[in-house]
Amino acid sequence: MSIIERITKQYEDQKRSVIEVEEWGEGDQPLCIFYDPPTLSDSHLFNKKSDGNSHLALCQMIVRKAMDEDGNLLFSEGDAQSLYTFADERVVSRIGLQMKQHHNVADQVKN
């Protein structure tokens, strides 16, 4: 296996992560946001779409990466601006930073 194949496989082998968001839940249940870790390409796209605005880039990332348990996107493209304008900054920042700092549990145990 070539080095690039091993690199690609390492990314593909990562488990989908979940973030529980109490503030956005329904009733007693938190909203569960599933996501795959962002790539450099993702980060570039988020930054490009946000004209260098780091907060808007976090909103772009959430909109583009957040899925339900079945892998369906939770948000539509236009929702990034709504998150940026109307959502609690603390919640959006927490979700976005957790996505950016994605760690595979198995990797944490090894280190």
Secondary structure, 3 states (H helix, E strand, C coil): CCHHHHHHHHHHCCCCEEEEEEEEEECCEEEEEEECCCCHHHHHHHHHHCCCCHHHHHHHHHHHHCECCCCCECCCCCHHHHHHHHCCHHHHHHHHHHHHCCCCHHHHHHC
